[in-house]
Structure formats: structure tokens, C-alpha cells
Amino acid sequence: MKSLSPADRPREKLQRAGVLSLGDNELVAVLIGHGTASTGALEIANQLLATAGGVHGLLRFDRDELAQVFGVGDAIAGRLMAAFELGRRTLARAPHPRLRFATSVECGVFLLPRFGGHRVERFGVMLLDARLRLIRTQLLTVGSVDAVVVHPRDVFRPAILAGASTIVAFHNHPTGDVTPSPDDLRLTERLLRAGHVMGIDVMDHLILGDTRYCSVREALRIEWRE
């Protein structure tokens, strides 16, 4: 390992170029962590893979067999066994189905018990994929008892990073009154315009109270009709 330039060492390469840039031996070297006084982690990884006959052969090794490879030992063998088991479990266990939200009502029912009824105003966003399945829900800002400052760029940044196709903005009113303020209406209009430009649908902006919620997008429709 010491003969490699710093940028080519597995851990540094992982940070610089991502996990997909690493070969099997480099991935194993990252798990090993450090070598001995005379042998680097990458050399130990190469020896381990040669002994096992490749990365698939490692799965057939028990902890004692791994520990007997020079430079591995009990602690590293345990770390490797844990990594192998995590890999097995990701393949063996089907992921839980992701929740799907097709309407503002469904979003409101989901958000109200989780983010309504707080003493200070909090603003967040639901990120949905192209099939309207939930990627994650993320709080963006926490304000005072009556205000929170939000800019559209703060709303769309996590959506872009997550590859979301649709967002649902939300915030709570600590007073419990879910009537949209003029600022709520203006912010929603800005989000709708920005989403149109960026190609990200803004399904709604929901105001959460204690036991009720309000669709600001619907409030805007009523205002425009009037």
C-alpha cells in the first residue's frame, strides 16, 4: 500500500471516484482497513482472493479459515464475515413495498400525524419518483412559533439530488389554524412556476394543523376562480 500514490489507495480512491471505481481486491482492502508492518492491506486482499479462488470463494470461508490468512487475524475475519452476511441479507430479503401517493388527500393523511401539531413552524418536502412512490420525507427548515423562511431553491435541491419527479411541500401552523397566509399563497405560486421550469411536478403545498390540513394549491384555485 505504501508504494501506491495517495490518490490510488483504496480508501482515497473510494472517496475520490466512488465505490464503483474499485476492483474486488480494493473493496476487500477497504474492509481489511490496514496491513501489517511489512504488508499493506491491498497485498493482504490479493492473497486472500488468491487463496479463496476469487471473491465468490470468500463466501465459502468460515471465520477461522479467514483468520489463518497472513495479515487477517480474528478481528478482520469478523469484519469480513459481517460484510458477507450483510450482502447475503440484501439478496435474501425482499424490500418493503414503497408507499405510493397519488393525491393530496393521501399525502395529508400521511403527513398530519407525523408533522402536524408542533410548537414551532417546520417546513419539509415529500420526494416522489416517477410512479409517485415515496423516496423520502425531508425536513428542510425549522423556524419560530409563527414563521419559517424558505426559498424555492431549498425545496428543489433535495428533489434534484434524489432524482424525484414530483414533490409535495408541507409546513405546520403551530396555532392549529390551517388557513393559508398571503406568504403561503405566494410561496406556492413560486414553487409551481419553478417546478414547471425544472420539470418537477409540485403536487401540492399542504398546511398542517393539529387535526386538520389544508391544500394551498386548492386554495389558489378558489382564489383564481373568485
C-alpha positions as a LaTeX table, in Angstrom:
\begin{tabular}{lrrr}
\hline
Residue & $x$ (\AA) & $y$ (\AA) & $z$ (\AA) \\
\hline
Met1 & 0.00 & 0.00 & 0.00 \\
Lys2 & 2.84 & 2.37 & 0.77 \\
Ser3 & 4.11 & 2.04 & $-2.82$ \\
Leu4 & 0.85 & 3.43 & $-4.19$ \\
Ser5 & 0.32 & 7.13 & $-4.63$ \\
Pro6 & $-2.15$ & 8.52 & $-2.07$ \\
Ala7 & $-4.86$ & 9.03 & $-4.71$ \\
Asp8 & $-4.65$ & 5.37 & $-5.77$ \\
Arg9 & $-5.01$ & 3.87 & $-2.31$ \\
Pro10 & $-8.38$ & 2.09 & $-1.99$ \\
Arg11 & $-9.91$ & 4.32 & 0.69 \\
Glu12 & $-8.78$ & 7.52 & $-1.02$ \\
Lys13 & $-9.92$ & 6.18 & $-4.39$ \\
Leu14 & $-13.31$ & 5.34 & $-2.88$ \\
Gln15 & $-13.73$ & 8.90 & $-1.64$ \\
Arg16 & $-12.48$ & 10.42 & $-4.89$ \\
Ala17 & $-14.14$ & 8.26 & $-7.55$ \\
Gly18 & $-16.87$ & 6.29 & $-5.79$ \\
Val19 & $-17.34$ & 2.65 & $-4.89$ \\
Leu20 & $-17.91$ & 1.51 & $-8.48$ \\
Ser21 & $-14.35$ & 2.50 & $-9.36$ \\
Leu22 & $-12.87$ & $-0.13$ & $-7.02$ \\
Gly23 & $-11.89$ & $-3.63$ & $-8.05$ \\
Asp24 & $-12.66$ & $-6.70$ & $-5.94$ \\
Asn25 & $-9.24$ & $-6.60$ & $-4.28$ \\
Glu26 & $-9.62$ & $-2.90$ & $-3.46$ \\
Leu27 & $-13.05$ & $-3.44$ & $-1.91$ \\
Val28 & $-11.63$ & $-6.22$ & 0.27 \\
Ala29 & $-8.69$ & $-3.95$ & 1.17 \\
Val30 & $-11.11$ & $-1.26$ & 2.38 \\
Leu31 & $-12.75$ & $-3.84$ & 4.66 \\
Ile32 & $-9.37$ & $-5.01$ & 5.92 \\
Gly33 & $-8.56$ & $-1.41$ & 6.74 \\
His34 & $-4.82$ & $-1.62$ & 7.40 \\
Gly35 & $-1.98$ & $-4.03$ & 6.80 \\
Thr36 & 0.94 & $-5.21$ & 8.84 \\
Ala37 & 4.35 & $-3.62$ & 9.28 \\
Ser38 & 5.60 & $-5.43$ & 6.17 \\
Thr39 & 2.47 & $-5.96$ & 4.08 \\
Gly40 & $-0.21$ & $-3.48$ & 3.01 \\
Ala41 & $-3.94$ & $-4.07$ & 3.06 \\
Leu42 & $-4.07$ & $-4.39$ & $-0.73$ \\
Glu43 & $-1.42$ & $-7.13$ & $-0.72$ \\
Ile44 & $-3.33$ & $-8.99$ & 2.00 \\
Ala45 & $-6.52$ & $-8.64$ & $-0.03$ \\
Asn46 & $-4.77$ & $-10.07$ & $-3.11$ \\
Gln47 & $-3.51$ & $-13.03$ & $-1.08$ \\
Leu48 & $-6.95$ & $-13.60$ & 0.41 \\
Leu49 & $-8.63$ & $-13.62$ & $-3.00$ \\
Ala50 & $-5.96$ & $-15.92$ & $-4.43$ \\
Thr51 & $-6.45$ & $-18.36$ & $-1.56$ \\
Ala52 & $-10.24$ & $-18.27$ & $-1.97$ \\
Gly53 & $-10.15$ & $-18.52$ & $-5.74$ \\
Gly54 & $-11.88$ & $-15.19$ & $-6.24$ \\
Val55 & $-14.48$ & $-13.07$ & $-4.49$ \\
His56 & $-17.19$ & $-15.75$ & $-4.66$ \\
Gly57 & $-14.91$ & $-18.20$ & $-2.90$ \\
Leu58 & $-14.75$ & $-15.91$ & 0.14 \\
Leu59 & $-18.38$ & $-16.72$ & 0.92 \\
Arg60 & $-17.43$ & $-20.37$ & 1.50 \\
Phe61 & $-14.79$ & $-19.50$ & 4.09 \\
Asp62 & $-15.62$ & $-19.62$ & 7.78 \\
Arg63 & $-14.12$ & $-17.21$ & 10.28 \\
Asp64 & $-11.26$ & $-19.50$ & 11.30 \\
Glu65 & $-10.19$ & $-20.03$ & 7.68 \\
Leu66 & $-10.19$ & $-16.30$ & 7.04 \\
Ala67 & $-8.23$ & $-15.62$ & 10.23 \\
Gln68 & $-5.47$ & $-18.03$ & 9.16 \\
Val69 & $-4.58$ & $-15.95$ & 6.09 \\
Phe70 & $-1.49$ & $-13.88$ & 6.84 \\
Gly71 & $-2.38$ & $-10.36$ & 7.93 \\
Val72 & $-6.07$ & $-11.08$ & 8.57 \\
Gly73 & $-6.49$ & $-12.35$ & 12.13 \\
Asp74 & $-9.62$ & $-12.67$ & 14.23 \\
Ala75 & $-10.77$ & $-9.05$ & 14.22 \\
Ile76 & $-10.54$ & $-8.55$ & 10.45 \\
Ala77 & $-12.04$ & $-12.01$ & 9.83 \\
Gly78 & $-15.04$ & $-10.98$ & 11.91 \\
Arg79 & $-15.37$ & $-7.75$ & 9.95 \\
Leu80 & $-15.28$ & $-9.63$ & 6.66 \\
Met81 & $-17.84$ & $-12.18$ & 7.86 \\
Ala82 & $-20.18$ & $-9.35$ & 8.88 \\
Ala83 & $-19.85$ & $-7.71$ & 5.43 \\
Phe84 & $-20.53$ & $-11.01$ & 3.66 \\
Glu85 & $-23.62$ & $-11.61$ & 5.79 \\
Leu86 & $-24.98$ & $-8.14$ & 5.06 \\
Gly87 & $-24.58$ & $-8.88$ & 1.36 \\
Arg88 & $-26.47$ & $-12.16$ & 1.72 \\
Arg89 & $-29.31$ & $-10.49$ & 3.60 \\
Thr90 & $-29.80$ & $-7.79$ & 0.99 \\
Leu91 & $-30.33$ & $-10.53$ & $-1.60$ \\
Ala92 & $-32.41$ & $-12.83$ & 0.59 \\
Arg93 & $-34.85$ & $-10.27$ & 1.97 \\
Ala94 & $-37.28$ & $-8.54$ & $-0.34$ \\
Pro95 & $-37.51$ & $-4.79$ & 0.34 \\
His96 & $-40.73$ & $-3.42$ & 1.81 \\
Pro97 & $-43.03$ & $-2.01$ & $-0.90$ \\
Arg98 & $-42.66$ & 1.74 & $-1.15$ \\
Leu99 & $-45.70$ & 3.84 & $-0.32$ \\
Arg100 & $-47.44$ & 5.47 & $-3.27$ \\
Phe101 & $-49.19$ & 8.84 & $-3.08$ \\
Ala102 & $-51.46$ & 9.73 & $-5.99$ \\
Thr103 & $-53.46$ & 12.54 & $-4.37$ \\
Ser104 & $-53.05$ & 15.42 & $-1.97$ \\
Val105 & $-55.52$ & 13.73 & 0.37 \\
Glu106 & $-53.27$ & 10.68 & 0.67 \\
Cys107 & $-50.30$ & 12.95 & 1.37 \\
Gly108 & $-52.22$ & 14.89 & 4.00 \\
Val109 & $-53.31$ & 11.73 & 5.83 \\
Phe110 & $-49.68$ & 10.56 & 5.84 \\
Leu111 & $-48.13$ & 13.87 & 6.92 \\
Leu112 & $-50.57$ & 15.14 & 9.55 \\
Pro113 & $-49.78$ & 12.68 & 12.38 \\
Arg114 & $-46.06$ & 12.92 & 11.65 \\
Phe115 & $-45.53$ & 16.65 & 11.24 \\
Gly116 & $-48.65$ & 18.42 & 12.49 \\
Gly117 & $-49.20$ & 19.76 & 15.99 \\
His118 & $-45.70$ & 21.11 & 16.67 \\
Arg119 & $-44.95$ & 24.22 & 18.71 \\
Val120 & $-42.70$ & 25.78 & 16.08 \\
Glu121 & $-43.18$ & 26.02 & 12.35 \\
Arg122 & $-41.33$ & 23.41 & 10.30 \\
Phe123 & $-41.12$ & 23.16 & 6.53 \\
Gly124 & $-40.40$ & 19.99 & 4.62 \\
Val125 & $-40.93$ & 18.14 & 1.39 \\
Met126 & $-42.08$ & 14.71 & 0.25 \\
Leu127 & $-39.98$ & 13.39 & $-2.64$ \\
Leu128 & $-41.77$ & 11.05 & $-5.05$ \\
Asp129 & $-40.44$ & 9.08 & $-8.01$ \\
Ala130 & $-41.97$ & 8.89 & $-11.50$ \\
Arg131 & $-44.52$ & 6.34 & $-10.23$ \\
Leu132 & $-45.44$ & 8.58 & $-7.27$ \\
Arg133 & $-43.72$ & 6.27 & $-4.80$ \\
Leu134 & $-42.15$ & 7.87 & $-1.75$ \\
Ile135 & $-38.38$ & 8.26 & $-1.94$ \\
Arg136 & $-38.19$ & 10.01 & 1.42 \\
Thr137 & $-39.68$ & 12.80 & 3.51 \\
Gln138 & $-37.23$ & 15.52 & 4.46 \\
Leu139 & $-37.49$ & 18.46 & 6.84 \\
Leu140 & $-35.76$ & 21.50 & 5.36 \\
Thr141 & $-36.10$ & 24.30 & 7.88 \\
Val142 & $-37.30$ & 24.93 & 11.43 \\
Gly143 & $-38.48$ & 28.42 & 12.32 \\
Ser144 & $-40.13$ & 30.26 & 15.20 \\
Val145 & $-43.63$ & 29.93 & 16.60 \\
Asp146 & $-45.10$ & 31.83 & 13.67 \\
Ala147 & $-42.68$ & 31.85 & 10.74 \\
Val148 & $-40.22$ & 29.86 & 8.70 \\
Val149 & $-38.12$ & 31.20 & 5.84 \\
Val150 & $-38.00$ & 29.05 & 2.71 \\
His151 & $-36.60$ & 29.69 & $-0.76$ \\
Pro152 & $-37.63$ & 27.56 & $-3.77$ \\
Arg153 & $-34.02$ & 26.50 & $-4.30$ \\
Asp154 & $-34.05$ & 24.93 & $-0.82$ \\
Val155 & $-37.12$ & 22.92 & $-1.83$ \\
Phe156 & $-35.87$ & 21.68 & $-5.19$ \\
Arg157 & $-32.26$ & 20.95 & $-4.24$ \\
Pro158 & $-33.06$ & 17.65 & $-2.43$ \\
Ala159 & $-35.51$ & 16.74 & $-5.19$ \\
Ile160 & $-32.79$ & 17.07 & $-7.82$ \\
Leu161 & $-30.27$ & 15.13 & $-5.75$ \\
Ala162 & $-32.79$ & 12.32 & $-5.12$ \\
Gly163 & $-33.97$ & 12.17 & $-8.75$ \\
Ala164 & $-37.54$ & 12.97 & $-7.69$ \\
Ser165 & $-40.17$ & 13.59 & $-10.36$ \\
Thr166 & $-42.82$ & 15.01 & $-8.03$ \\
Ile167 & $-42.72$ & 16.87 & $-4.74$ \\
Val168 & $-45.24$ & 17.75 & $-2.06$ \\
Ala169 & $-44.22$ & 20.72 & 0.08 \\
Phe170 & $-45.62$ & 20.99 & 3.58 \\
His171 & $-45.37$ & 23.05 & 6.74 \\
Asn172 & $-47.26$ & 23.25 & 10.00 \\
His173 & $-49.05$ & 26.16 & 11.66 \\
Pro174 & $-48.41$ & 25.99 & 15.43 \\
Thr175 & $-51.68$ & 27.87 & 16.07 \\
Gly176 & $-53.63$ & 24.96 & 14.59 \\
Asp177 & $-55.30$ & 27.33 & 12.07 \\
Val178 & $-54.63$ & 25.91 & 8.61 \\
Thr179 & $-55.83$ & 28.97 & 6.68 \\
Pro180 & $-53.10$ & 29.90 & 4.15 \\
Ser181 & $-51.42$ & 33.22 & 4.72 \\
Pro182 & $-50.61$ & 35.57 & 1.82 \\
Asp183 & $-46.98$ & 34.40 & 2.13 \\
Asp184 & $-48.13$ & 30.78 & 1.86 \\
Leu185 & $-50.02$ & 31.57 & $-1.33$ \\
Arg186 & $-47.09$ & 33.47 & $-2.85$ \\
Leu187 & $-44.60$ & 30.74 & $-1.99$ \\
Thr188 & $-46.84$ & 28.08 & $-3.54$ \\
Glu189 & $-47.14$ & 30.09 & $-6.75$ \\
Arg190 & $-43.34$ & 30.42 & $-6.87$ \\
Leu191 & $-42.92$ & 26.69 & $-6.32$ \\
Leu192 & $-45.39$ & 25.88 & $-9.10$ \\
Arg193 & $-43.59$ & 28.18 & $-11.53$ \\
Ala194 & $-40.15$ & 26.87 & $-10.58$ \\
Gly195 & $-41.31$ & 23.26 & $-10.82$ \\
His196 & $-42.68$ & 23.88 & $-14.31$ \\
Val197 & $-39.33$ & 25.29 & $-15.43$ \\
Met198 & $-37.34$ & 22.45 & $-13.82$ \\
Gly199 & $-39.60$ & 19.64 & $-14.96$ \\
Ile200 & $-40.53$ & 18.61 & $-11.41$ \\
Asp201 & $-44.25$ & 18.45 & $-10.65$ \\
Val202 & $-45.42$ & 20.19 & $-7.49$ \\
Met203 & $-48.42$ & 18.09 & $-6.50$ \\
Asp204 & $-49.31$ & 20.41 & $-3.63$ \\
His205 & $-48.26$ & 22.52 & $-0.69$ \\
Leu206 & $-50.03$ & 21.33 & 2.46 \\
Ile207 & $-50.51$ & 23.28 & 5.68 \\
Leu208 & $-50.74$ & 21.04 & 8.73 \\
Gly209 & $-52.60$ & 21.92 & 11.91 \\
Asp210 & $-53.32$ & 19.78 & 14.95 \\
Thr211 & $-56.06$ & 17.62 & 13.45 \\
Arg212 & $-56.66$ & 19.21 & 10.04 \\
Tyr213 & $-54.69$ & 20.14 & 6.95 \\
Cys214 & $-55.24$ & 22.46 & 4.02 \\
Ser215 & $-54.26$ & 22.21 & 0.35 \\
Val216 & $-52.73$ & 25.54 & $-0.65$ \\
Arg217 & $-52.95$ & 24.56 & $-4.30$ \\
Glu218 & $-56.71$ & 24.15 & $-3.91$ \\
Ala219 & $-56.87$ & 27.48 & $-2.07$ \\
Leu220 & $-55.15$ & 29.11 & $-5.02$ \\
Arg221 & $-57.68$ & 27.61 & $-7.42$ \\
Ile222 & $-60.52$ & 29.07 & $-5.34$ \\
Glu223 & $-58.79$ & 32.47 & $-5.25$ \\
Trp224 & $-58.29$ & 32.44 & $-9.04$ \\
Arg225 & $-61.94$ & 31.48 & $-9.62$ \\
Glu226 & $-63.04$ & 34.38 & $-7.44$ \\
\hline
\end{tabular}
